[in-house]
Amino acid sequence: MSTYLEERLQWYDDNYRAGNALISDAQFDQLEKNLLRVDPNCDYFTNKKALPLPSLPKDQIQEFIEGLLPDTRLIIEPKIDGCAIALQYRDGILEKAISRKGGDVTNKIKSIPDVPSTVKVQGLFQVRGELFNPSEYARPSYSQRQAGGYLRAAESKSDHLSFCSFQIINGRLNQHDSLKYLKKLGFTIPEYKSLNFTSQVEIYRKQWSDKKLFNDYPTDGIVVKINSRKLQLIREKSYGCYAYWQMAVKY
């Protein structure tokens, strides 16, 4: 059962990345939850070739907030629609770039202007971000097709694409400080908002919905993140229903 479900998820996801969505986001999310329940250690979730690029949980924002203290500091970022990429630097040199499926796209990513070839960091340094089309005319689905097409094609130009970095995968800094550090190193980071109270999330969600926030990006939602790295790690290690420290809101 789990093998069949995993194959279906891969098939649906491949079609979605190619701009041919066969089921709704809600249906896809439910299939992911079903697979996670019956086989959490399958290759779909634990691809050994990939750096950690899990899909974000979606739409359960109220339950996510209810699991936090009211004064938990949060960060709101745009949910940029493109292709998720993880970068790995070793002693300051870009060593590899991996797609969510575990594909090695290093040579492709090296051509993107927003990706530094070197950084002033020793040891292992891993960054998560999104490859996307920054054009003001690019709709989310178009941005994703453009990014996916560039990664798949043997020969294609990268001058219409950008890379936005928003997480240090193996970092110890809070989210706000991580973004500042990434910018200092030469990465392009997203516009973001800092919240001191969880009750402010709805304000920013409505601003995005009314097209008054994050209009410089092809977005299909916003991402709510816990700022504290300590709380992030606690949730990463949790096996409860709401183990994640970031949540995508798409309505």
Helices and strands as residue ranges (DSSP letters): H 2-17, H 25-38, H 43-46, H 61-66, E 74-80, E 83-90, E 93-99, H 106-109, E 124-132, H 140-152, E 162-168, H 175-185, E 193-195, G 198-200, H 201-209, E 219-226, H 229-236, E 246-249
